[in-house]
Amino acid sequence: MACGMSDDTPDNGPDTAPDPQKLTDGLVRLLTVERTGDDAFAGRQQKDGFGRVFGGQVIAQALQAAQATVEDGKHAHSLHAYFLRGAEEGVGIDYATARDFEGRSFANRRAVASQNGNPILNLTASFQRPEDGMAHQDSEMPDVAPPEDLKSDMEMRRHFADKANLPEATRKIMLRPRPIEMRTTDKLHWMNSEPKEPRAHSWFKTSGTLPAIEDDPAIHRAIIAYASDYTLLGTSALPHGLSWMRGELVGASLDHALWFHREARADEWLLYATDAPWSGSGRGFNRGRIYNRAGELVASVAQEGMMRRRKGKG
């Protein structure tokens, strides 16, 4: 099972106005793993965390553990992960890595995340030494409103929370300050109760600045991996007019795949275009494309998740 649908991130509590740079610095600390052995690492716990661990956090920490074992200038170009169990916040997460392959151009690493001795996620990542090659891009960036013309995701969340009769725990999660700023051009699953096309477009970036990409490209990749778990599974809920936030669905991520096509700054606006070509059998399949402001394809994402109507809800 997945590590959760909570979208939890470092924060100072709901209904506050925390410093954007402090939120970003907190995310960097959260995703910076501590080496505890030659190929063993420990992931930091979220400050004041509650509930289940956000799946993107475990993906990003596992990627960071794998990246820490790769030398010779090789960069992560893909990862494939399976969520096995939900993870509880406030409990440490250990990451054991294995160096399965070390070639001149490519390398492969495995990372197993465990909590209380139980595996919660398996991740395999592939690395490549940068090189020139034949290049093409088969689709243009969708023509959507720029982020400067859109309301912030948090502003929309506050408006929704004030109108909806949400349980206090749900409201607390929904209004939790986030280090990832998002601005959507569409109505996401929690904004809309009418069935709609399974497509969504959201801009995202860290709320503060990050180290220069040439100084720490690994943290930019880790944060893109972290953010790639936002909005994705919810895309497959759109044709059904249902939402986790309204208590209508039970869901969890099952697997997650990400391909890095080019370097990109995670503290500059990136467009996340998602679509869901299929749902059925209690699962939803979702795809994502991430573009920079120049319209270049930065990364591609795919994820399948468990998605069930909550009993007693329609």
N, C-alpha and C positions, 0 to 999 in steps of 0.2 A: 504494500500500500504506500501511498505517497506520504511525504512529510507534512502535508497540510495545505489547506486553502486559505490560511489566515493572512497571507501577504504581510506578515509582521516584519518590522524593521527597527533599527535603533531609534530611540526617541526620548523625549522628556515628558511623555504623558499626553493625553488628549486635551483639546481645547487650550492649547498653549501656542505661542509663537516662537519656537526655538530658533537659534541662529543657524542659517543654512550651512555655513562652513563647518560648524560643530557637528551637524548631522552627517555631512560628507566625511569628515575626519573619523567619526564614529563608525561609518560603514567601512572605511579603509581598515580600521583596526579590527573590526569584526571579521573581515575576509582575509586578514593576515594570519596565517596559521603558524604555530610554534613547533619547531622541530624538537621531538622527544627521543629520537633515535636516528640511525642512519637513513632509514626510509619510513620513519613513523612521525606523525604530526598530531597536534591537538588543535581543535578549532575553538576559538573564543566563544563565549556565551553572550547572548544579547543582554544588555543591561535592562533590568526591570522587565524581562520577558515574561510572557504568560501564554498558556495554550500550547499549540503545536508549532514546531519550527517551520518557517517558510521554506519550501522546497528549493527556491533559488539560492538561499543561503548555503544549503548543503552542497548543491552543485558547484557553486563558486568556491567554497572552501576545499572541496575535493579537487577541483581544477588547480587551485593554488598549491595544494600538496603535490600534485603531479608535476606542475611547472617547476617546483623547487628542486626536483630531482633531475632536471634536464639541463644539460650544458651545451657547449659548442654552438651557441647562437641559434638553436632551433626554437621555433615558435609554435604554439598550439594552433592547429588548423581545423580540428574537429574533436568533438566529444560525444559519447553515447552513454547514457545513464539509465539505470532502472531503480525506481523507488521500491523498497521492500517492506518497510514498516514506517509508521508514523514516529516522529521524534518529539520528545518532550522538552520544552524550554526549561532552562535552569539546570540541565544535566549535561555534563561534558560530552563532546563528540570526538572520537579518536579516528584518525585516518591512517591506514596502513597502505603503503604503495609497493608496487612491484615493477621492476624494470624488465619488461618482457622482450623488448627489442631495441637495439642501438645500432643504426646503420649510418652510413656517411651522409645521406640526405634526410632520412626519416628516423623517427624513434617512436616507441609506443610505451605507454605507462598504464597500469591499473591502479585504482584507488578504491578501497573499501571503507566506507564510513560506518562506525559502530557506536552504539550507545548502550551502556551497561552490559557490554559484551555481546550484544545482538546486532548483526548487520542491518543497517537501515537504507544503504544505497551502495550500488556498485557502479563505478564509472571507469570507462576506458577512454583515453585521450591519445590522439596522434599528433606528432610534432614534425615540422619540416624546416630545414635550413632555407631561408629566403632565396629565391632565384627568379630570373625573368622567364616568361613563357608566353605562349599564345593566349590571347585574352579576348573575351567577348562577354556581353551582358544581354540576355534575351528579353528583358522587360524594362521599361522606364519606371521611375519612381511615380507612384500615384499622384495625380494632380489634386492636392488637398490644401486647405487653408494653412498658412504658416503658423508656427506656435505663437508668434507675437499677437495674432488676431484671436486667440482662443482663451477661454477661461481656464484657470488651473484646475487640475483634478481635485485638489483639496477644497477649493471653493465650491465645486459641484457636489462633493461629498457632504460638506456642511449643509448645503441647501437641501439635499436629499434627507439627511439625518434629522433636520428640523421638521420636515414634512411627514416623515414616516414614523410609525410607532415601533421603534426598534427596541429589542431587549438591550439592557445596559451593556452587557458584554459585547454585543454586536456593534453598538455605537462606539464603544471604546476602541475596538479594533479598527473600525472604519475611519475614525477621526485621528488615528495615531499619526503624528508627524512623521514624514518619510524623507529619507535622504535622496530618493529618486523623485524628481519633479516630472509629472506627466500632464499632458494636455491632449484631449481627445477631440477628433472631428466628428465622431459618431456618438450614438447612444450605446453605452456598454450594457451588459446584462442587468446590472443593478439599477440602471437609469430608466429601463423600459420594460413594460409588461406586455407589449404587443409583439407577436412574432415578426421577425425581420430577417433580411438576408444575412447569412453567416459571414460577415466581413466587418472589420473594424480597423481604424487608423488612429494611432496615438503617437505623439512626440514624447520623447523622454530624454533626460540627462540628469546628472547629479545636481543637487541644489547648490553645491559649492564647487570650488575648483579642485582639480587633482594634480599630482605631480606631472611634469612634462612627459609625454608619451615615450620620448627617447630615454628618459631616466627610469621609467618603470612601466613598460608596455604590458607586463603581466597583470597589473591591477586594473588597467583599462579593459583587458579581455575578461577578467574575473567579474567586473561590474556589469559588463554587457551580458555575460552569462547569467548573472544574478537577475538583471532586469528582464531577461528573455522569458522568465517564468510568470511575469505579470500579464494579465489580460488574455493569455493564450487559451486556456481551457474554457474560459467564459465565452469564447467565440462560438463554440459548438452548442451553447445554450441559447443563442440568439433566435434560431428558428422556432424555438419552443416557448418563448416569452417567459422564461423562468429564471430564477436567480438564487444563488446561495445567500446573498445578503437579506433577501426576504424570507429565508427559511424554507424555500420551496424545493431545494435540491440538496442532495448529499453527493459530494465529489472528492476526488483525490487524483493527483497526477500519478501515472503508472510508469511512463518512461519519458525521456527527454533527449533530443539530439540537436546538436548545434554545430554549424560549420562557419568558421571565420574565413572570409574571403580577402579582407584587406584590413590593415590597421585603422583604428578609429578612436577618437577621443570620446570617452564616456561622459565628459563634462561639457560637451557641445551637443546641440540638439540632433537627435537621431529619430527617424520615422520608423515606427513599427507597424507594418501592414500585416494583418492576420486574416486567415480565412479557414473555414472548417468544411471540407468537402463531404464529410460523412459523420453520422452518429447512429448508433444502434447497439443492441445487445448490452445495454448498460454502460456503453463507452462512447467517447467522442474523440474524433481525430482532428487535429489542428495543425496549421502550418503558419510560419511567419517569415517575413522578409524585412531586414533592417537596412535602411538607407541613410547616408549622410546628407548634409544640406546640398551637396553638389549633385545629388541624384545617383551616386555610386552605390552599388550593392555591397554592404559591409558584411552581412552575415545572413544565413538561412537557418530556420528552426523548424522542428517537427516535434509534436508531442501527442500522446494518446493518454486519456484520463478516464477514470471511472466517473460516470454521471448518472445518478438515479433520482427519480422523483421521490421526495420525502413522503413517507407514509402519512396519510391523512391530509395531504396537500393536493387536492384536486383529483 
